[in-house]
């Protein structure tokens, strides 16, 4: 991933090279197949995701309620 690719992500357009380098050094690039479950609500979160391309669908369930 390049700094210019990161700058296409909303919120990162104005980041300077140092900020983007810090982000890229702290992250691992991952690819997932369509329909993959990335986070299971019964397990603790292990990090954050920055979606650079593709589509993300999410849902939240709490007891009998779902959003």
TORFI-334952 format. One record per atom (N, C-alpha, C): chain; x, y, z. Coordinates in pm, 1 decimal. Atoms other than C-alpha are relative to their C-alpha. Layout:
<unit->A | c1->X | c2->Y | c3->Z>
...
//
This chain:
<unit->A | c1->84.5 | c2->-116.6 | c3->0.0>
<unit->A | c1->0.0 | c2->0.0 | c3->0.0>
<unit->A | c1->89.6 | c2->123.6 | c3->0.0>
<unit->A | c1->-78.2 | c2->-123.3 | c3->11.5>
<unit->A | c1->124.7 | c2->345.4 | c3->-84.9>
<unit->A | c1->-69.0 | c2->114.1 | c3->74.6>
<unit->A | c1->63.7 | c2->-116.4 | c3->-63.9>
<unit->A | c1->68.3 | c2->680.9 | c3->86.3>
<unit->A | c1->-113.8 | c2->58.1 | c3->-82.6>
<unit->A | c1->108.8 | c2->-54.1 | c3->82.9>
<unit->A | c1->-142.9 | c2->793.7 | c3->-210.3>
<unit->A | c1->-125.1 | c2->-85.6 | c3->8.2>
<unit->A | c1->117.3 | c2->85.6 | c3->-18.4>
<unit->A | c1->-371.1 | c2->490.3 | c3->-168.6>
<unit->A | c1->-67.0 | c2->31.3 | c3->133.3>
<unit->A | c1->56.7 | c2->-33.5 | c3->-131.2>
<unit->A | c1->-415.9 | c2->575.5 | c3->200.2>
<unit->A | c1->-75.3 | c2->132.0 | c3->-8.0>
<unit->A | c1->64.8 | c2->-131.7 | c3->11.0>
<unit->A | c1->-505.6 | c2->933.3 | c3->106.6>
<unit->A | c1->-135.1 | c2->-6.9 | c3->-71.6>
<unit->A | c1->132.2 | c2->13.5 | c3->62.6>
<unit->A | c1->-807.6 | c2->802.6 | c3->-90.5>
<unit->A | c1->-106.7 | c2->-38.1 | c3->102.4>
<unit->A | c1->92.9 | c2->40.7 | c3->-105.7>
<unit->A | c1->-966.2 | c2->689.4 | c3->239.4>
<unit->A | c1->-50.4 | c2->125.2 | c3->71.9>
<unit->A | c1->53.4 | c2->-116.6 | c3->-70.6>
<unit->A | c1->-1202.2 | c2->947.4 | c3->393.2>
<unit->A | c1->62.8 | c2->15.6 | c3->138.2>
<unit->A | c1->-64.5 | c2->-29.0 | c3->-128.1>
<unit->A | c1->-1033.8 | c2->1115.2 | c3->688.8>
<unit->A | c1->151.5 | c2->-0.7 | c3->-8.1>
<unit->A | c1->-146.6 | c2->7.0 | c3->15.1>
<unit->A | c1->-680.8 | c2->1052.4 | c3->559.8>
<unit->A | c1->49.6 | c2->85.5 | c3->-115.9>
<unit->A | c1->-37.5 | c2->-78.8 | c3->117.4>
<unit->A | c1->-681.8 | c2->1293.9 | c3->262.5>
<unit->A | c1->113.5 | c2->97.8 | c3->28.0>
<unit->A | c1->-97.4 | c2->-105.0 | c3->-32.8>
<unit->A | c1->-471.4 | c2->1556.4 | c3->440.9>
<unit->A | c1->114.6 | c2->-48.8 | c3->88.1>
<unit->A | c1->-107.6 | c2->53.7 | c3->-85.3>
<unit->A | c1->-238.5 | c2->1323.8 | c3->633.0>
<unit->A | c1->135.1 | c2->25.5 | c3->-65.3>
<unit->A | c1->-133.3 | c2->-21.5 | c3->55.4>
<unit->A | c1->129.0 | c2->1402.4 | c3->596.1>
<unit->A | c1->72.7 | c2->-134.0 | c3->-12.9>
<unit->A | c1->-73.4 | c2->124.3 | c3->24.5>
<unit->A | c1->387.1 | c2->1144.5 | c3->488.7>
<unit->A | c1->40.7 | c2->-70.3 | c3->129.3>
<unit->A | c1->-39.8 | c2->59.1 | c3->-127.7>
<unit->A | c1->505.0 | c2->1092.1 | c3->848.4>
<unit->A | c1->-114.6 | c2->-74.4 | c3->67.3>
<unit->A | c1->117.5 | c2->64.8 | c3->-58.4>
<unit->A | c1->154.4 | c2->1012.5 | c3->971.5>
<unit->A | c1->-35.5 | c2->-128.0 | c3->-74.5>
<unit->A | c1->33.7 | c2->118.5 | c3->78.8>
<unit->A | c1->92.2 | c2->771.9 | c3->686.1>
<unit->A | c1->104.9 | c2->-109.4 | c3->19.0>
<unit->A | c1->-106.0 | c2->98.9 | c3->-24.6>
<unit->A | c1->429.5 | c2->601.1 | c3->736.1>
<unit->A | c1->-21.1 | c2->-68.5 | c3->134.1>
<unit->A | c1->26.7 | c2->57.1 | c3->-132.1>
<unit->A | c1->345.0 | c2->552.6 | c3->1105.6>
<unit->A | c1->-116.5 | c2->-99.0 | c3->-7.5>
<unit->A | c1->115.5 | c2->87.8 | c3->15.7>
<unit->A | c1->7.1 | c2->402.8 | c3->1011.0>
<unit->A | c1->39.9 | c2->-128.4 | c3->-71.2>
<unit->A | c1->-37.9 | c2->117.5 | c3->77.3>
<unit->A | c1->154.5 | c2->168.7 | c3->750.2>
<unit->A | c1->94.3 | c2->-92.0 | c3->76.9>
<unit->A | c1->-91.2 | c2->81.8 | c3->-80.0>
<unit->A | c1->428.1 | c2->51.0 | c3->988.6>
<unit->A | c1->-72.0 | c2->-75.8 | c3->110.9>
<unit->A | c1->75.1 | c2->63.7 | c3->-108.8>
<unit->A | c1->166.8 | c2->-35.7 | c3->1252.0>
<unit->A | c1->-103.8 | c2->-99.8 | c3->-50.7>
<unit->A | c1->107.7 | c2->81.4 | c3->55.8>
<unit->A | c1->-66.9 | c2->-220.4 | c3->1015.0>
<unit->A | c1->52.2 | c2->-116.8 | c3->-82.3>
<unit->A | c1->-25.6 | c2->112.1 | c3->91.1>
<unit->A | c1->-76.3 | c2->-544.8 | c3->824.2>
<unit->A | c1->-108.9 | c2->1.5 | c3->-106.4>
<unit->A | c1->97.6 | c2->2.7 | c3->108.0>
<unit->A | c1->-243.0 | c2->-561.9 | c3->485.2>
<unit->A | c1->-64.0 | c2->-137.8 | c3->-5.3>
<unit->A | c1->73.9 | c2->126.2 | c3->1.3>
<unit->A | c1->-511.3 | c2->-829.2 | c3->472.5>
<unit->A | c1->-102.7 | c2->1.7 | c3->-112.9>
<unit->A | c1->102.3 | c2->18.8 | c3->102.7>
<unit->A | c1->-746.1 | c2->-963.9 | c3->205.9>
<unit->A | c1->-97.2 | c2->-104.5 | c3->52.4>
<unit->A | c1->101.3 | c2->94.0 | c3->-46.7>
<unit->A | c1->-1073.4 | c2->-1142.2 | c3->281.6>
<unit->A | c1->-93.8 | c2->-33.9 | c3->-114.8>
<unit->A | c1->94.1 | c2->40.2 | c3->104.0>
<unit->A | c1->-1308.9 | c2->-1339.4 | c3->61.3>
<unit->A | c1->-138.3 | c2->57.2 | c3->31.0>
<unit->A | c1->135.8 | c2->-52.8 | c3->-16.0>
<unit->A | c1->-1661.9 | c2->-1216.8 | c3->5.7>
<unit->A | c1->-77.3 | c2->-87.1 | c3->97.9>
<unit->A | c1->82.1 | c2->72.5 | c3->-96.4>
<unit->A | c1->-1892.4 | c2->-1314.7 | c3->292.9>
<unit->A | c1->73.2 | c2->-44.4 | c3->125.1>
<unit->A | c1->-76.8 | c2->42.0 | c3->-118.0>
<unit->A | c1->-1612.5 | c2->-1373.8 | c3->544.9>
<unit->A | c1->-46.3 | c2->76.3 | c3->124.0>
<unit->A | c1->32.1 | c2->-63.1 | c3->-128.1>
<unit->A | c1->-1700.5 | c2->-1303.6 | c3->910.1>
<unit->A | c1->131.7 | c2->42.5 | c3->62.5>
<unit->A | c1->-126.5 | c2->-51.4 | c3->-51.0>
<unit->A | c1->-1424.6 | c2->-1078.5 | c3->1043.5>
<unit->A | c1->-1.8 | c2->22.0 | c3->150.4>
<unit->A | c1->11.0 | c2->-26.4 | c3->-143.4>
<unit->A | c1->-1553.3 | c2->-998.6 | c3->1392.5>
<unit->A | c1->-121.3 | c2->-75.5 | c3->52.2>
<unit->A | c1->107.5 | c2->74.6 | c3->-64.1>
<unit->A | c1->-1761.5 | c2->-1224.0 | c3->1614.4>
<unit->A | c1->-26.5 | c2->68.0 | c3->133.6>
<unit->A | c1->34.4 | c2->-73.9 | c3->-120.7>
<unit->A | c1->-1945.1 | c2->-1038.2 | c3->1888.8>
<unit->A | c1->22.1 | c2->-74.7 | c3->130.1>
<unit->A | c1->-22.4 | c2->75.1 | c3->-123.8>
<unit->A | c1->-1884.6 | c2->-1319.5 | c3->2136.3>
<unit->A | c1->146.9 | c2->0.5 | c3->41.1>
<unit->A | c1->-143.8 | c2->-5.2 | c3->-30.0>
<unit->A | c1->-1507.6 | c2->-1252.6 | c3->2125.2>
<unit->A | c1->44.0 | c2->145.4 | c3->11.3>
<unit->A | c1->-46.6 | c2->-138.4 | c3->-12.4>
<unit->A | c1->-1315.7 | c2->-941.8 | c3->2229.8>
<unit->A | c1->64.0 | c2->48.4 | c3->-130.2>
<unit->A | c1->-62.8 | c2->-58.8 | c3->118.4>
<unit->A | c1->-1198.6 | c2->-705.7 | c3->1956.8>
<unit->A | c1->151.5 | c2->-7.5 | c3->13.9>
<unit->A | c1->-146.0 | c2->9.6 | c3->-3.9>
<unit->A | c1->-833.6 | c2->-739.9 | c3->1862.5>
<unit->A | c1->68.0 | c2->114.3 | c3->-73.7>
<unit->A | c1->-59.8 | c2->-111.5 | c3->71.0>
<unit->A | c1->-782.0 | c2->-423.0 | c3->1664.6>
<unit->A | c1->-102.8 | c2->80.1 | c3->-76.3>
<unit->A | c1->86.7 | c2->-84.4 | c3->81.9>
<unit->A | c1->-922.6 | c2->-176.2 | c3->1416.3>
<unit->A | c1->25.9 | c2->-31.7 | c3->-146.4>
<unit->A | c1->-16.1 | c2->22.5 | c3->143.2>
<unit->A | c1->-974.0 | c2->-192.7 | c3->1041.3>
<unit->A | c1->-11.7 | c2->131.9 | c3->-74.0>
<unit->A | c1->7.7 | c2->-112.6 | c3->91.4>
<unit->A | c1->-913.6 | c2->65.3 | c3->773.4>
<unit->A | c1->-32.7 | c2->-59.2 | c3->-135.7>
<unit->A | c1->44.9 | c2->55.8 | c3->127.4>
<unit->A | c1->-1111.0 | c2->-25.1 | c3->463.2>
<unit->A | c1->43.8 | c2->93.4 | c3->-111.5>
<unit->A | c1->-53.3 | c2->-81.0 | c3->108.6>
<unit->A | c1->-924.6 | c2->99.9 | c3->156.6>
<unit->A | c1->-77.6 | c2->-22.3 | c3->-128.5>
<unit->A | c1->79.9 | c2->26.3 | c3->118.3>
<unit->A | c1->-1122.7 | c2->-71.3 | c3->-115.8>
<unit->A | c1->-93.2 | c2->-116.8 | c3->27.9>
<unit->A | c1->96.1 | c2->107.8 | c3->-19.0>
<unit->A | c1->-1418.7 | c2->-303.7 | c3->-145.6>
<unit->A | c1->-123.3 | c2->49.1 | c3->71.4>
<unit->A | c1->126.3 | c2->-29.8 | c3->-65.0>
<unit->A | c1->-1737.7 | c2->-317.7 | c3->52.5>
<unit->A | c1->-4.2 | c2->-70.2 | c3->134.6>
<unit->A | c1->13.3 | c2->57.2 | c3->-133.2>
<unit->A | c1->-1810.1 | c2->-377.5 | c3->418.7>
<unit->A | c1->-146.0 | c2->7.7 | c3->40.0>
<unit->A | c1->135.9 | c2->1.7 | c3->-53.8>
<unit->A | c1->-2147.7 | c2->-482.8 | c3->553.8>
<unit->A | c1->12.4 | c2->-41.6 | c3->146.0>
<unit->A | c1->-8.9 | c2->33.5 | c3->-141.5>
<unit->A | c1->-2198.0 | c2->-487.9 | c3->927.0>
<unit->A | c1->-140.3 | c2->-9.3 | c3->60.7>
<unit->A | c1->124.3 | c2->8.4 | c3->-75.5>
<unit->A | c1->-2470.0 | c2->-580.1 | c3->1171.5>
<unit->A | c1->35.6 | c2->-11.1 | c3->147.2>
<unit->A | c1->-19.8 | c2->4.3 | c3->-145.0>
<unit->A | c1->-2505.8 | c2->-550.1 | c3->1545.8>
<unit->A | c1->-121.1 | c2->-70.4 | c3->60.8>
<unit->A | c1->106.8 | c2->69.4 | c3->-70.7>
<unit->A | c1->-2707.2 | c2->-785.6 | c3->1763.2>
<unit->A | c1->24.2 | c2->13.0 | c3->149.8>
<unit->A | c1->-8.4 | c2->-11.1 | c3->-145.3>
<unit->A | c1->-2781.0 | c2->-732.2 | c3->2129.5>
<unit->A | c1->-128.3 | c2->-62.0 | c3->56.2>
<unit->A | c1->118.3 | c2->71.5 | c3->-47.3>
<unit->A | c1->-3015.5 | c2->-987.3 | c3->2282.7>
<unit->A | c1->-94.2 | c2->-24.8 | c3->-115.1>
<unit->A | c1->99.8 | c2->18.9 | c3->105.3>
<unit->A | c1->-3334.8 | c2->-985.0 | c3->2075.9>
<unit->A | c1->1.6 | c2->112.6 | c3->-103.3>
<unit->A | c1->-4.6 | c2->-113.9 | c3->92.4>
<unit->A | c1->-3244.4 | c2->-658.7 | c3->1902.2>
<unit->A | c1->112.7 | c2->-17.3 | c3->-101.2>
<unit->A | c1->-102.5 | c2->3.3 | c3->104.5>
<unit->A | c1->-3054.3 | c2->-637.8 | c3->1574.8>
<unit->A | c1->-8.3 | c2->128.4 | c3->-81.3>
<unit->A | c1->-6.3 | c2->-120.8 | c3->84.4>
<unit->A | c1->-2940.9 | c2->-339.1 | c3->1367.1>
<unit->A | c1->87.5 | c2->-29.9 | c3->-120.3>
//
